[in-house]
Amino acid sequence: MVRRFAALFTGIWLLAAPLSAQRVEVSFSGGYTASEGVAVEERVVLGAIYNQVDVTSGGSYHFTFGVFASPNAQVEFLYGRQMSTLQASGPAISTKVADMNVSNYHGNFVYNWGESDAKVRPFAFVGLGATSYSSSDYTSINGQNTNFSDTQFSTTWGGGVKMYLSPNFGIKATARWTPTYIKSTSAGYWCDPWYGCWLLADPDYSHQFDISGGVTIRF
């Protein structure tokens, strides 16, 4: 899935690049990501009740590579990495399962306000892509060493401000929200007298809320 999204973004970039004599902009940033997990079917392990799988909050870093399709519109690729842990929780207990990295891969559309040579440029973006969860080895209930990895579809939404200290160099502050689809939970049935009944489902998402700051460079 990650390769497909990367290929899609590469195609968008190749189409956008000839549109004008636009600039390329890259940024590097670091920050903190608040994360949450999802509820799961209740299980009893060694006398303790578990009903939640959590992705804990932690430090993060990010890289973007973008091309201006116009003075205000930009297409970019975003890669983000959060340092986290996989945790199983219940009403009265919380147990660390393993260290885990959470990676984001998104193709974004970015809109920048103001003139292209403005010293301060607010921006907003929306993107499509994938979130990958990858844990270190841990010992499962049956005593075997194993690891957890999964990649799911996600969107990303955010905005911030760029402050240019020179025509080619500036600082950047960003706030970003990334909901990642994990699974669906049955929510009963909906019935129609003509067309019959359908099973309804509520989607469950794992959310990331990120605040970061760094540098941005234009070429």
Buried (B, 14 or more C-beta within 10 A) or exposed (E): EEEEBBEEBEEBBEEBBEEEEBBBBBBBBEBEBEBBBBEBEEEEEEEBEBEBBBBBBBEBBBBBBBBBBEBBBBBBBBBBBBBBBBBBBBEEEEBEBBBBBBBBBBBBBBBBEBEBEBEEBEBEBBBBBBBBBBBEEBEEEEEEEEEBEEBBBBBBBBBBBBEBEEEEEBBBBBBBEBBBBBBEBEEEEEEEEEEEEEEEEEEBBBBBBBBBEBBBEBE
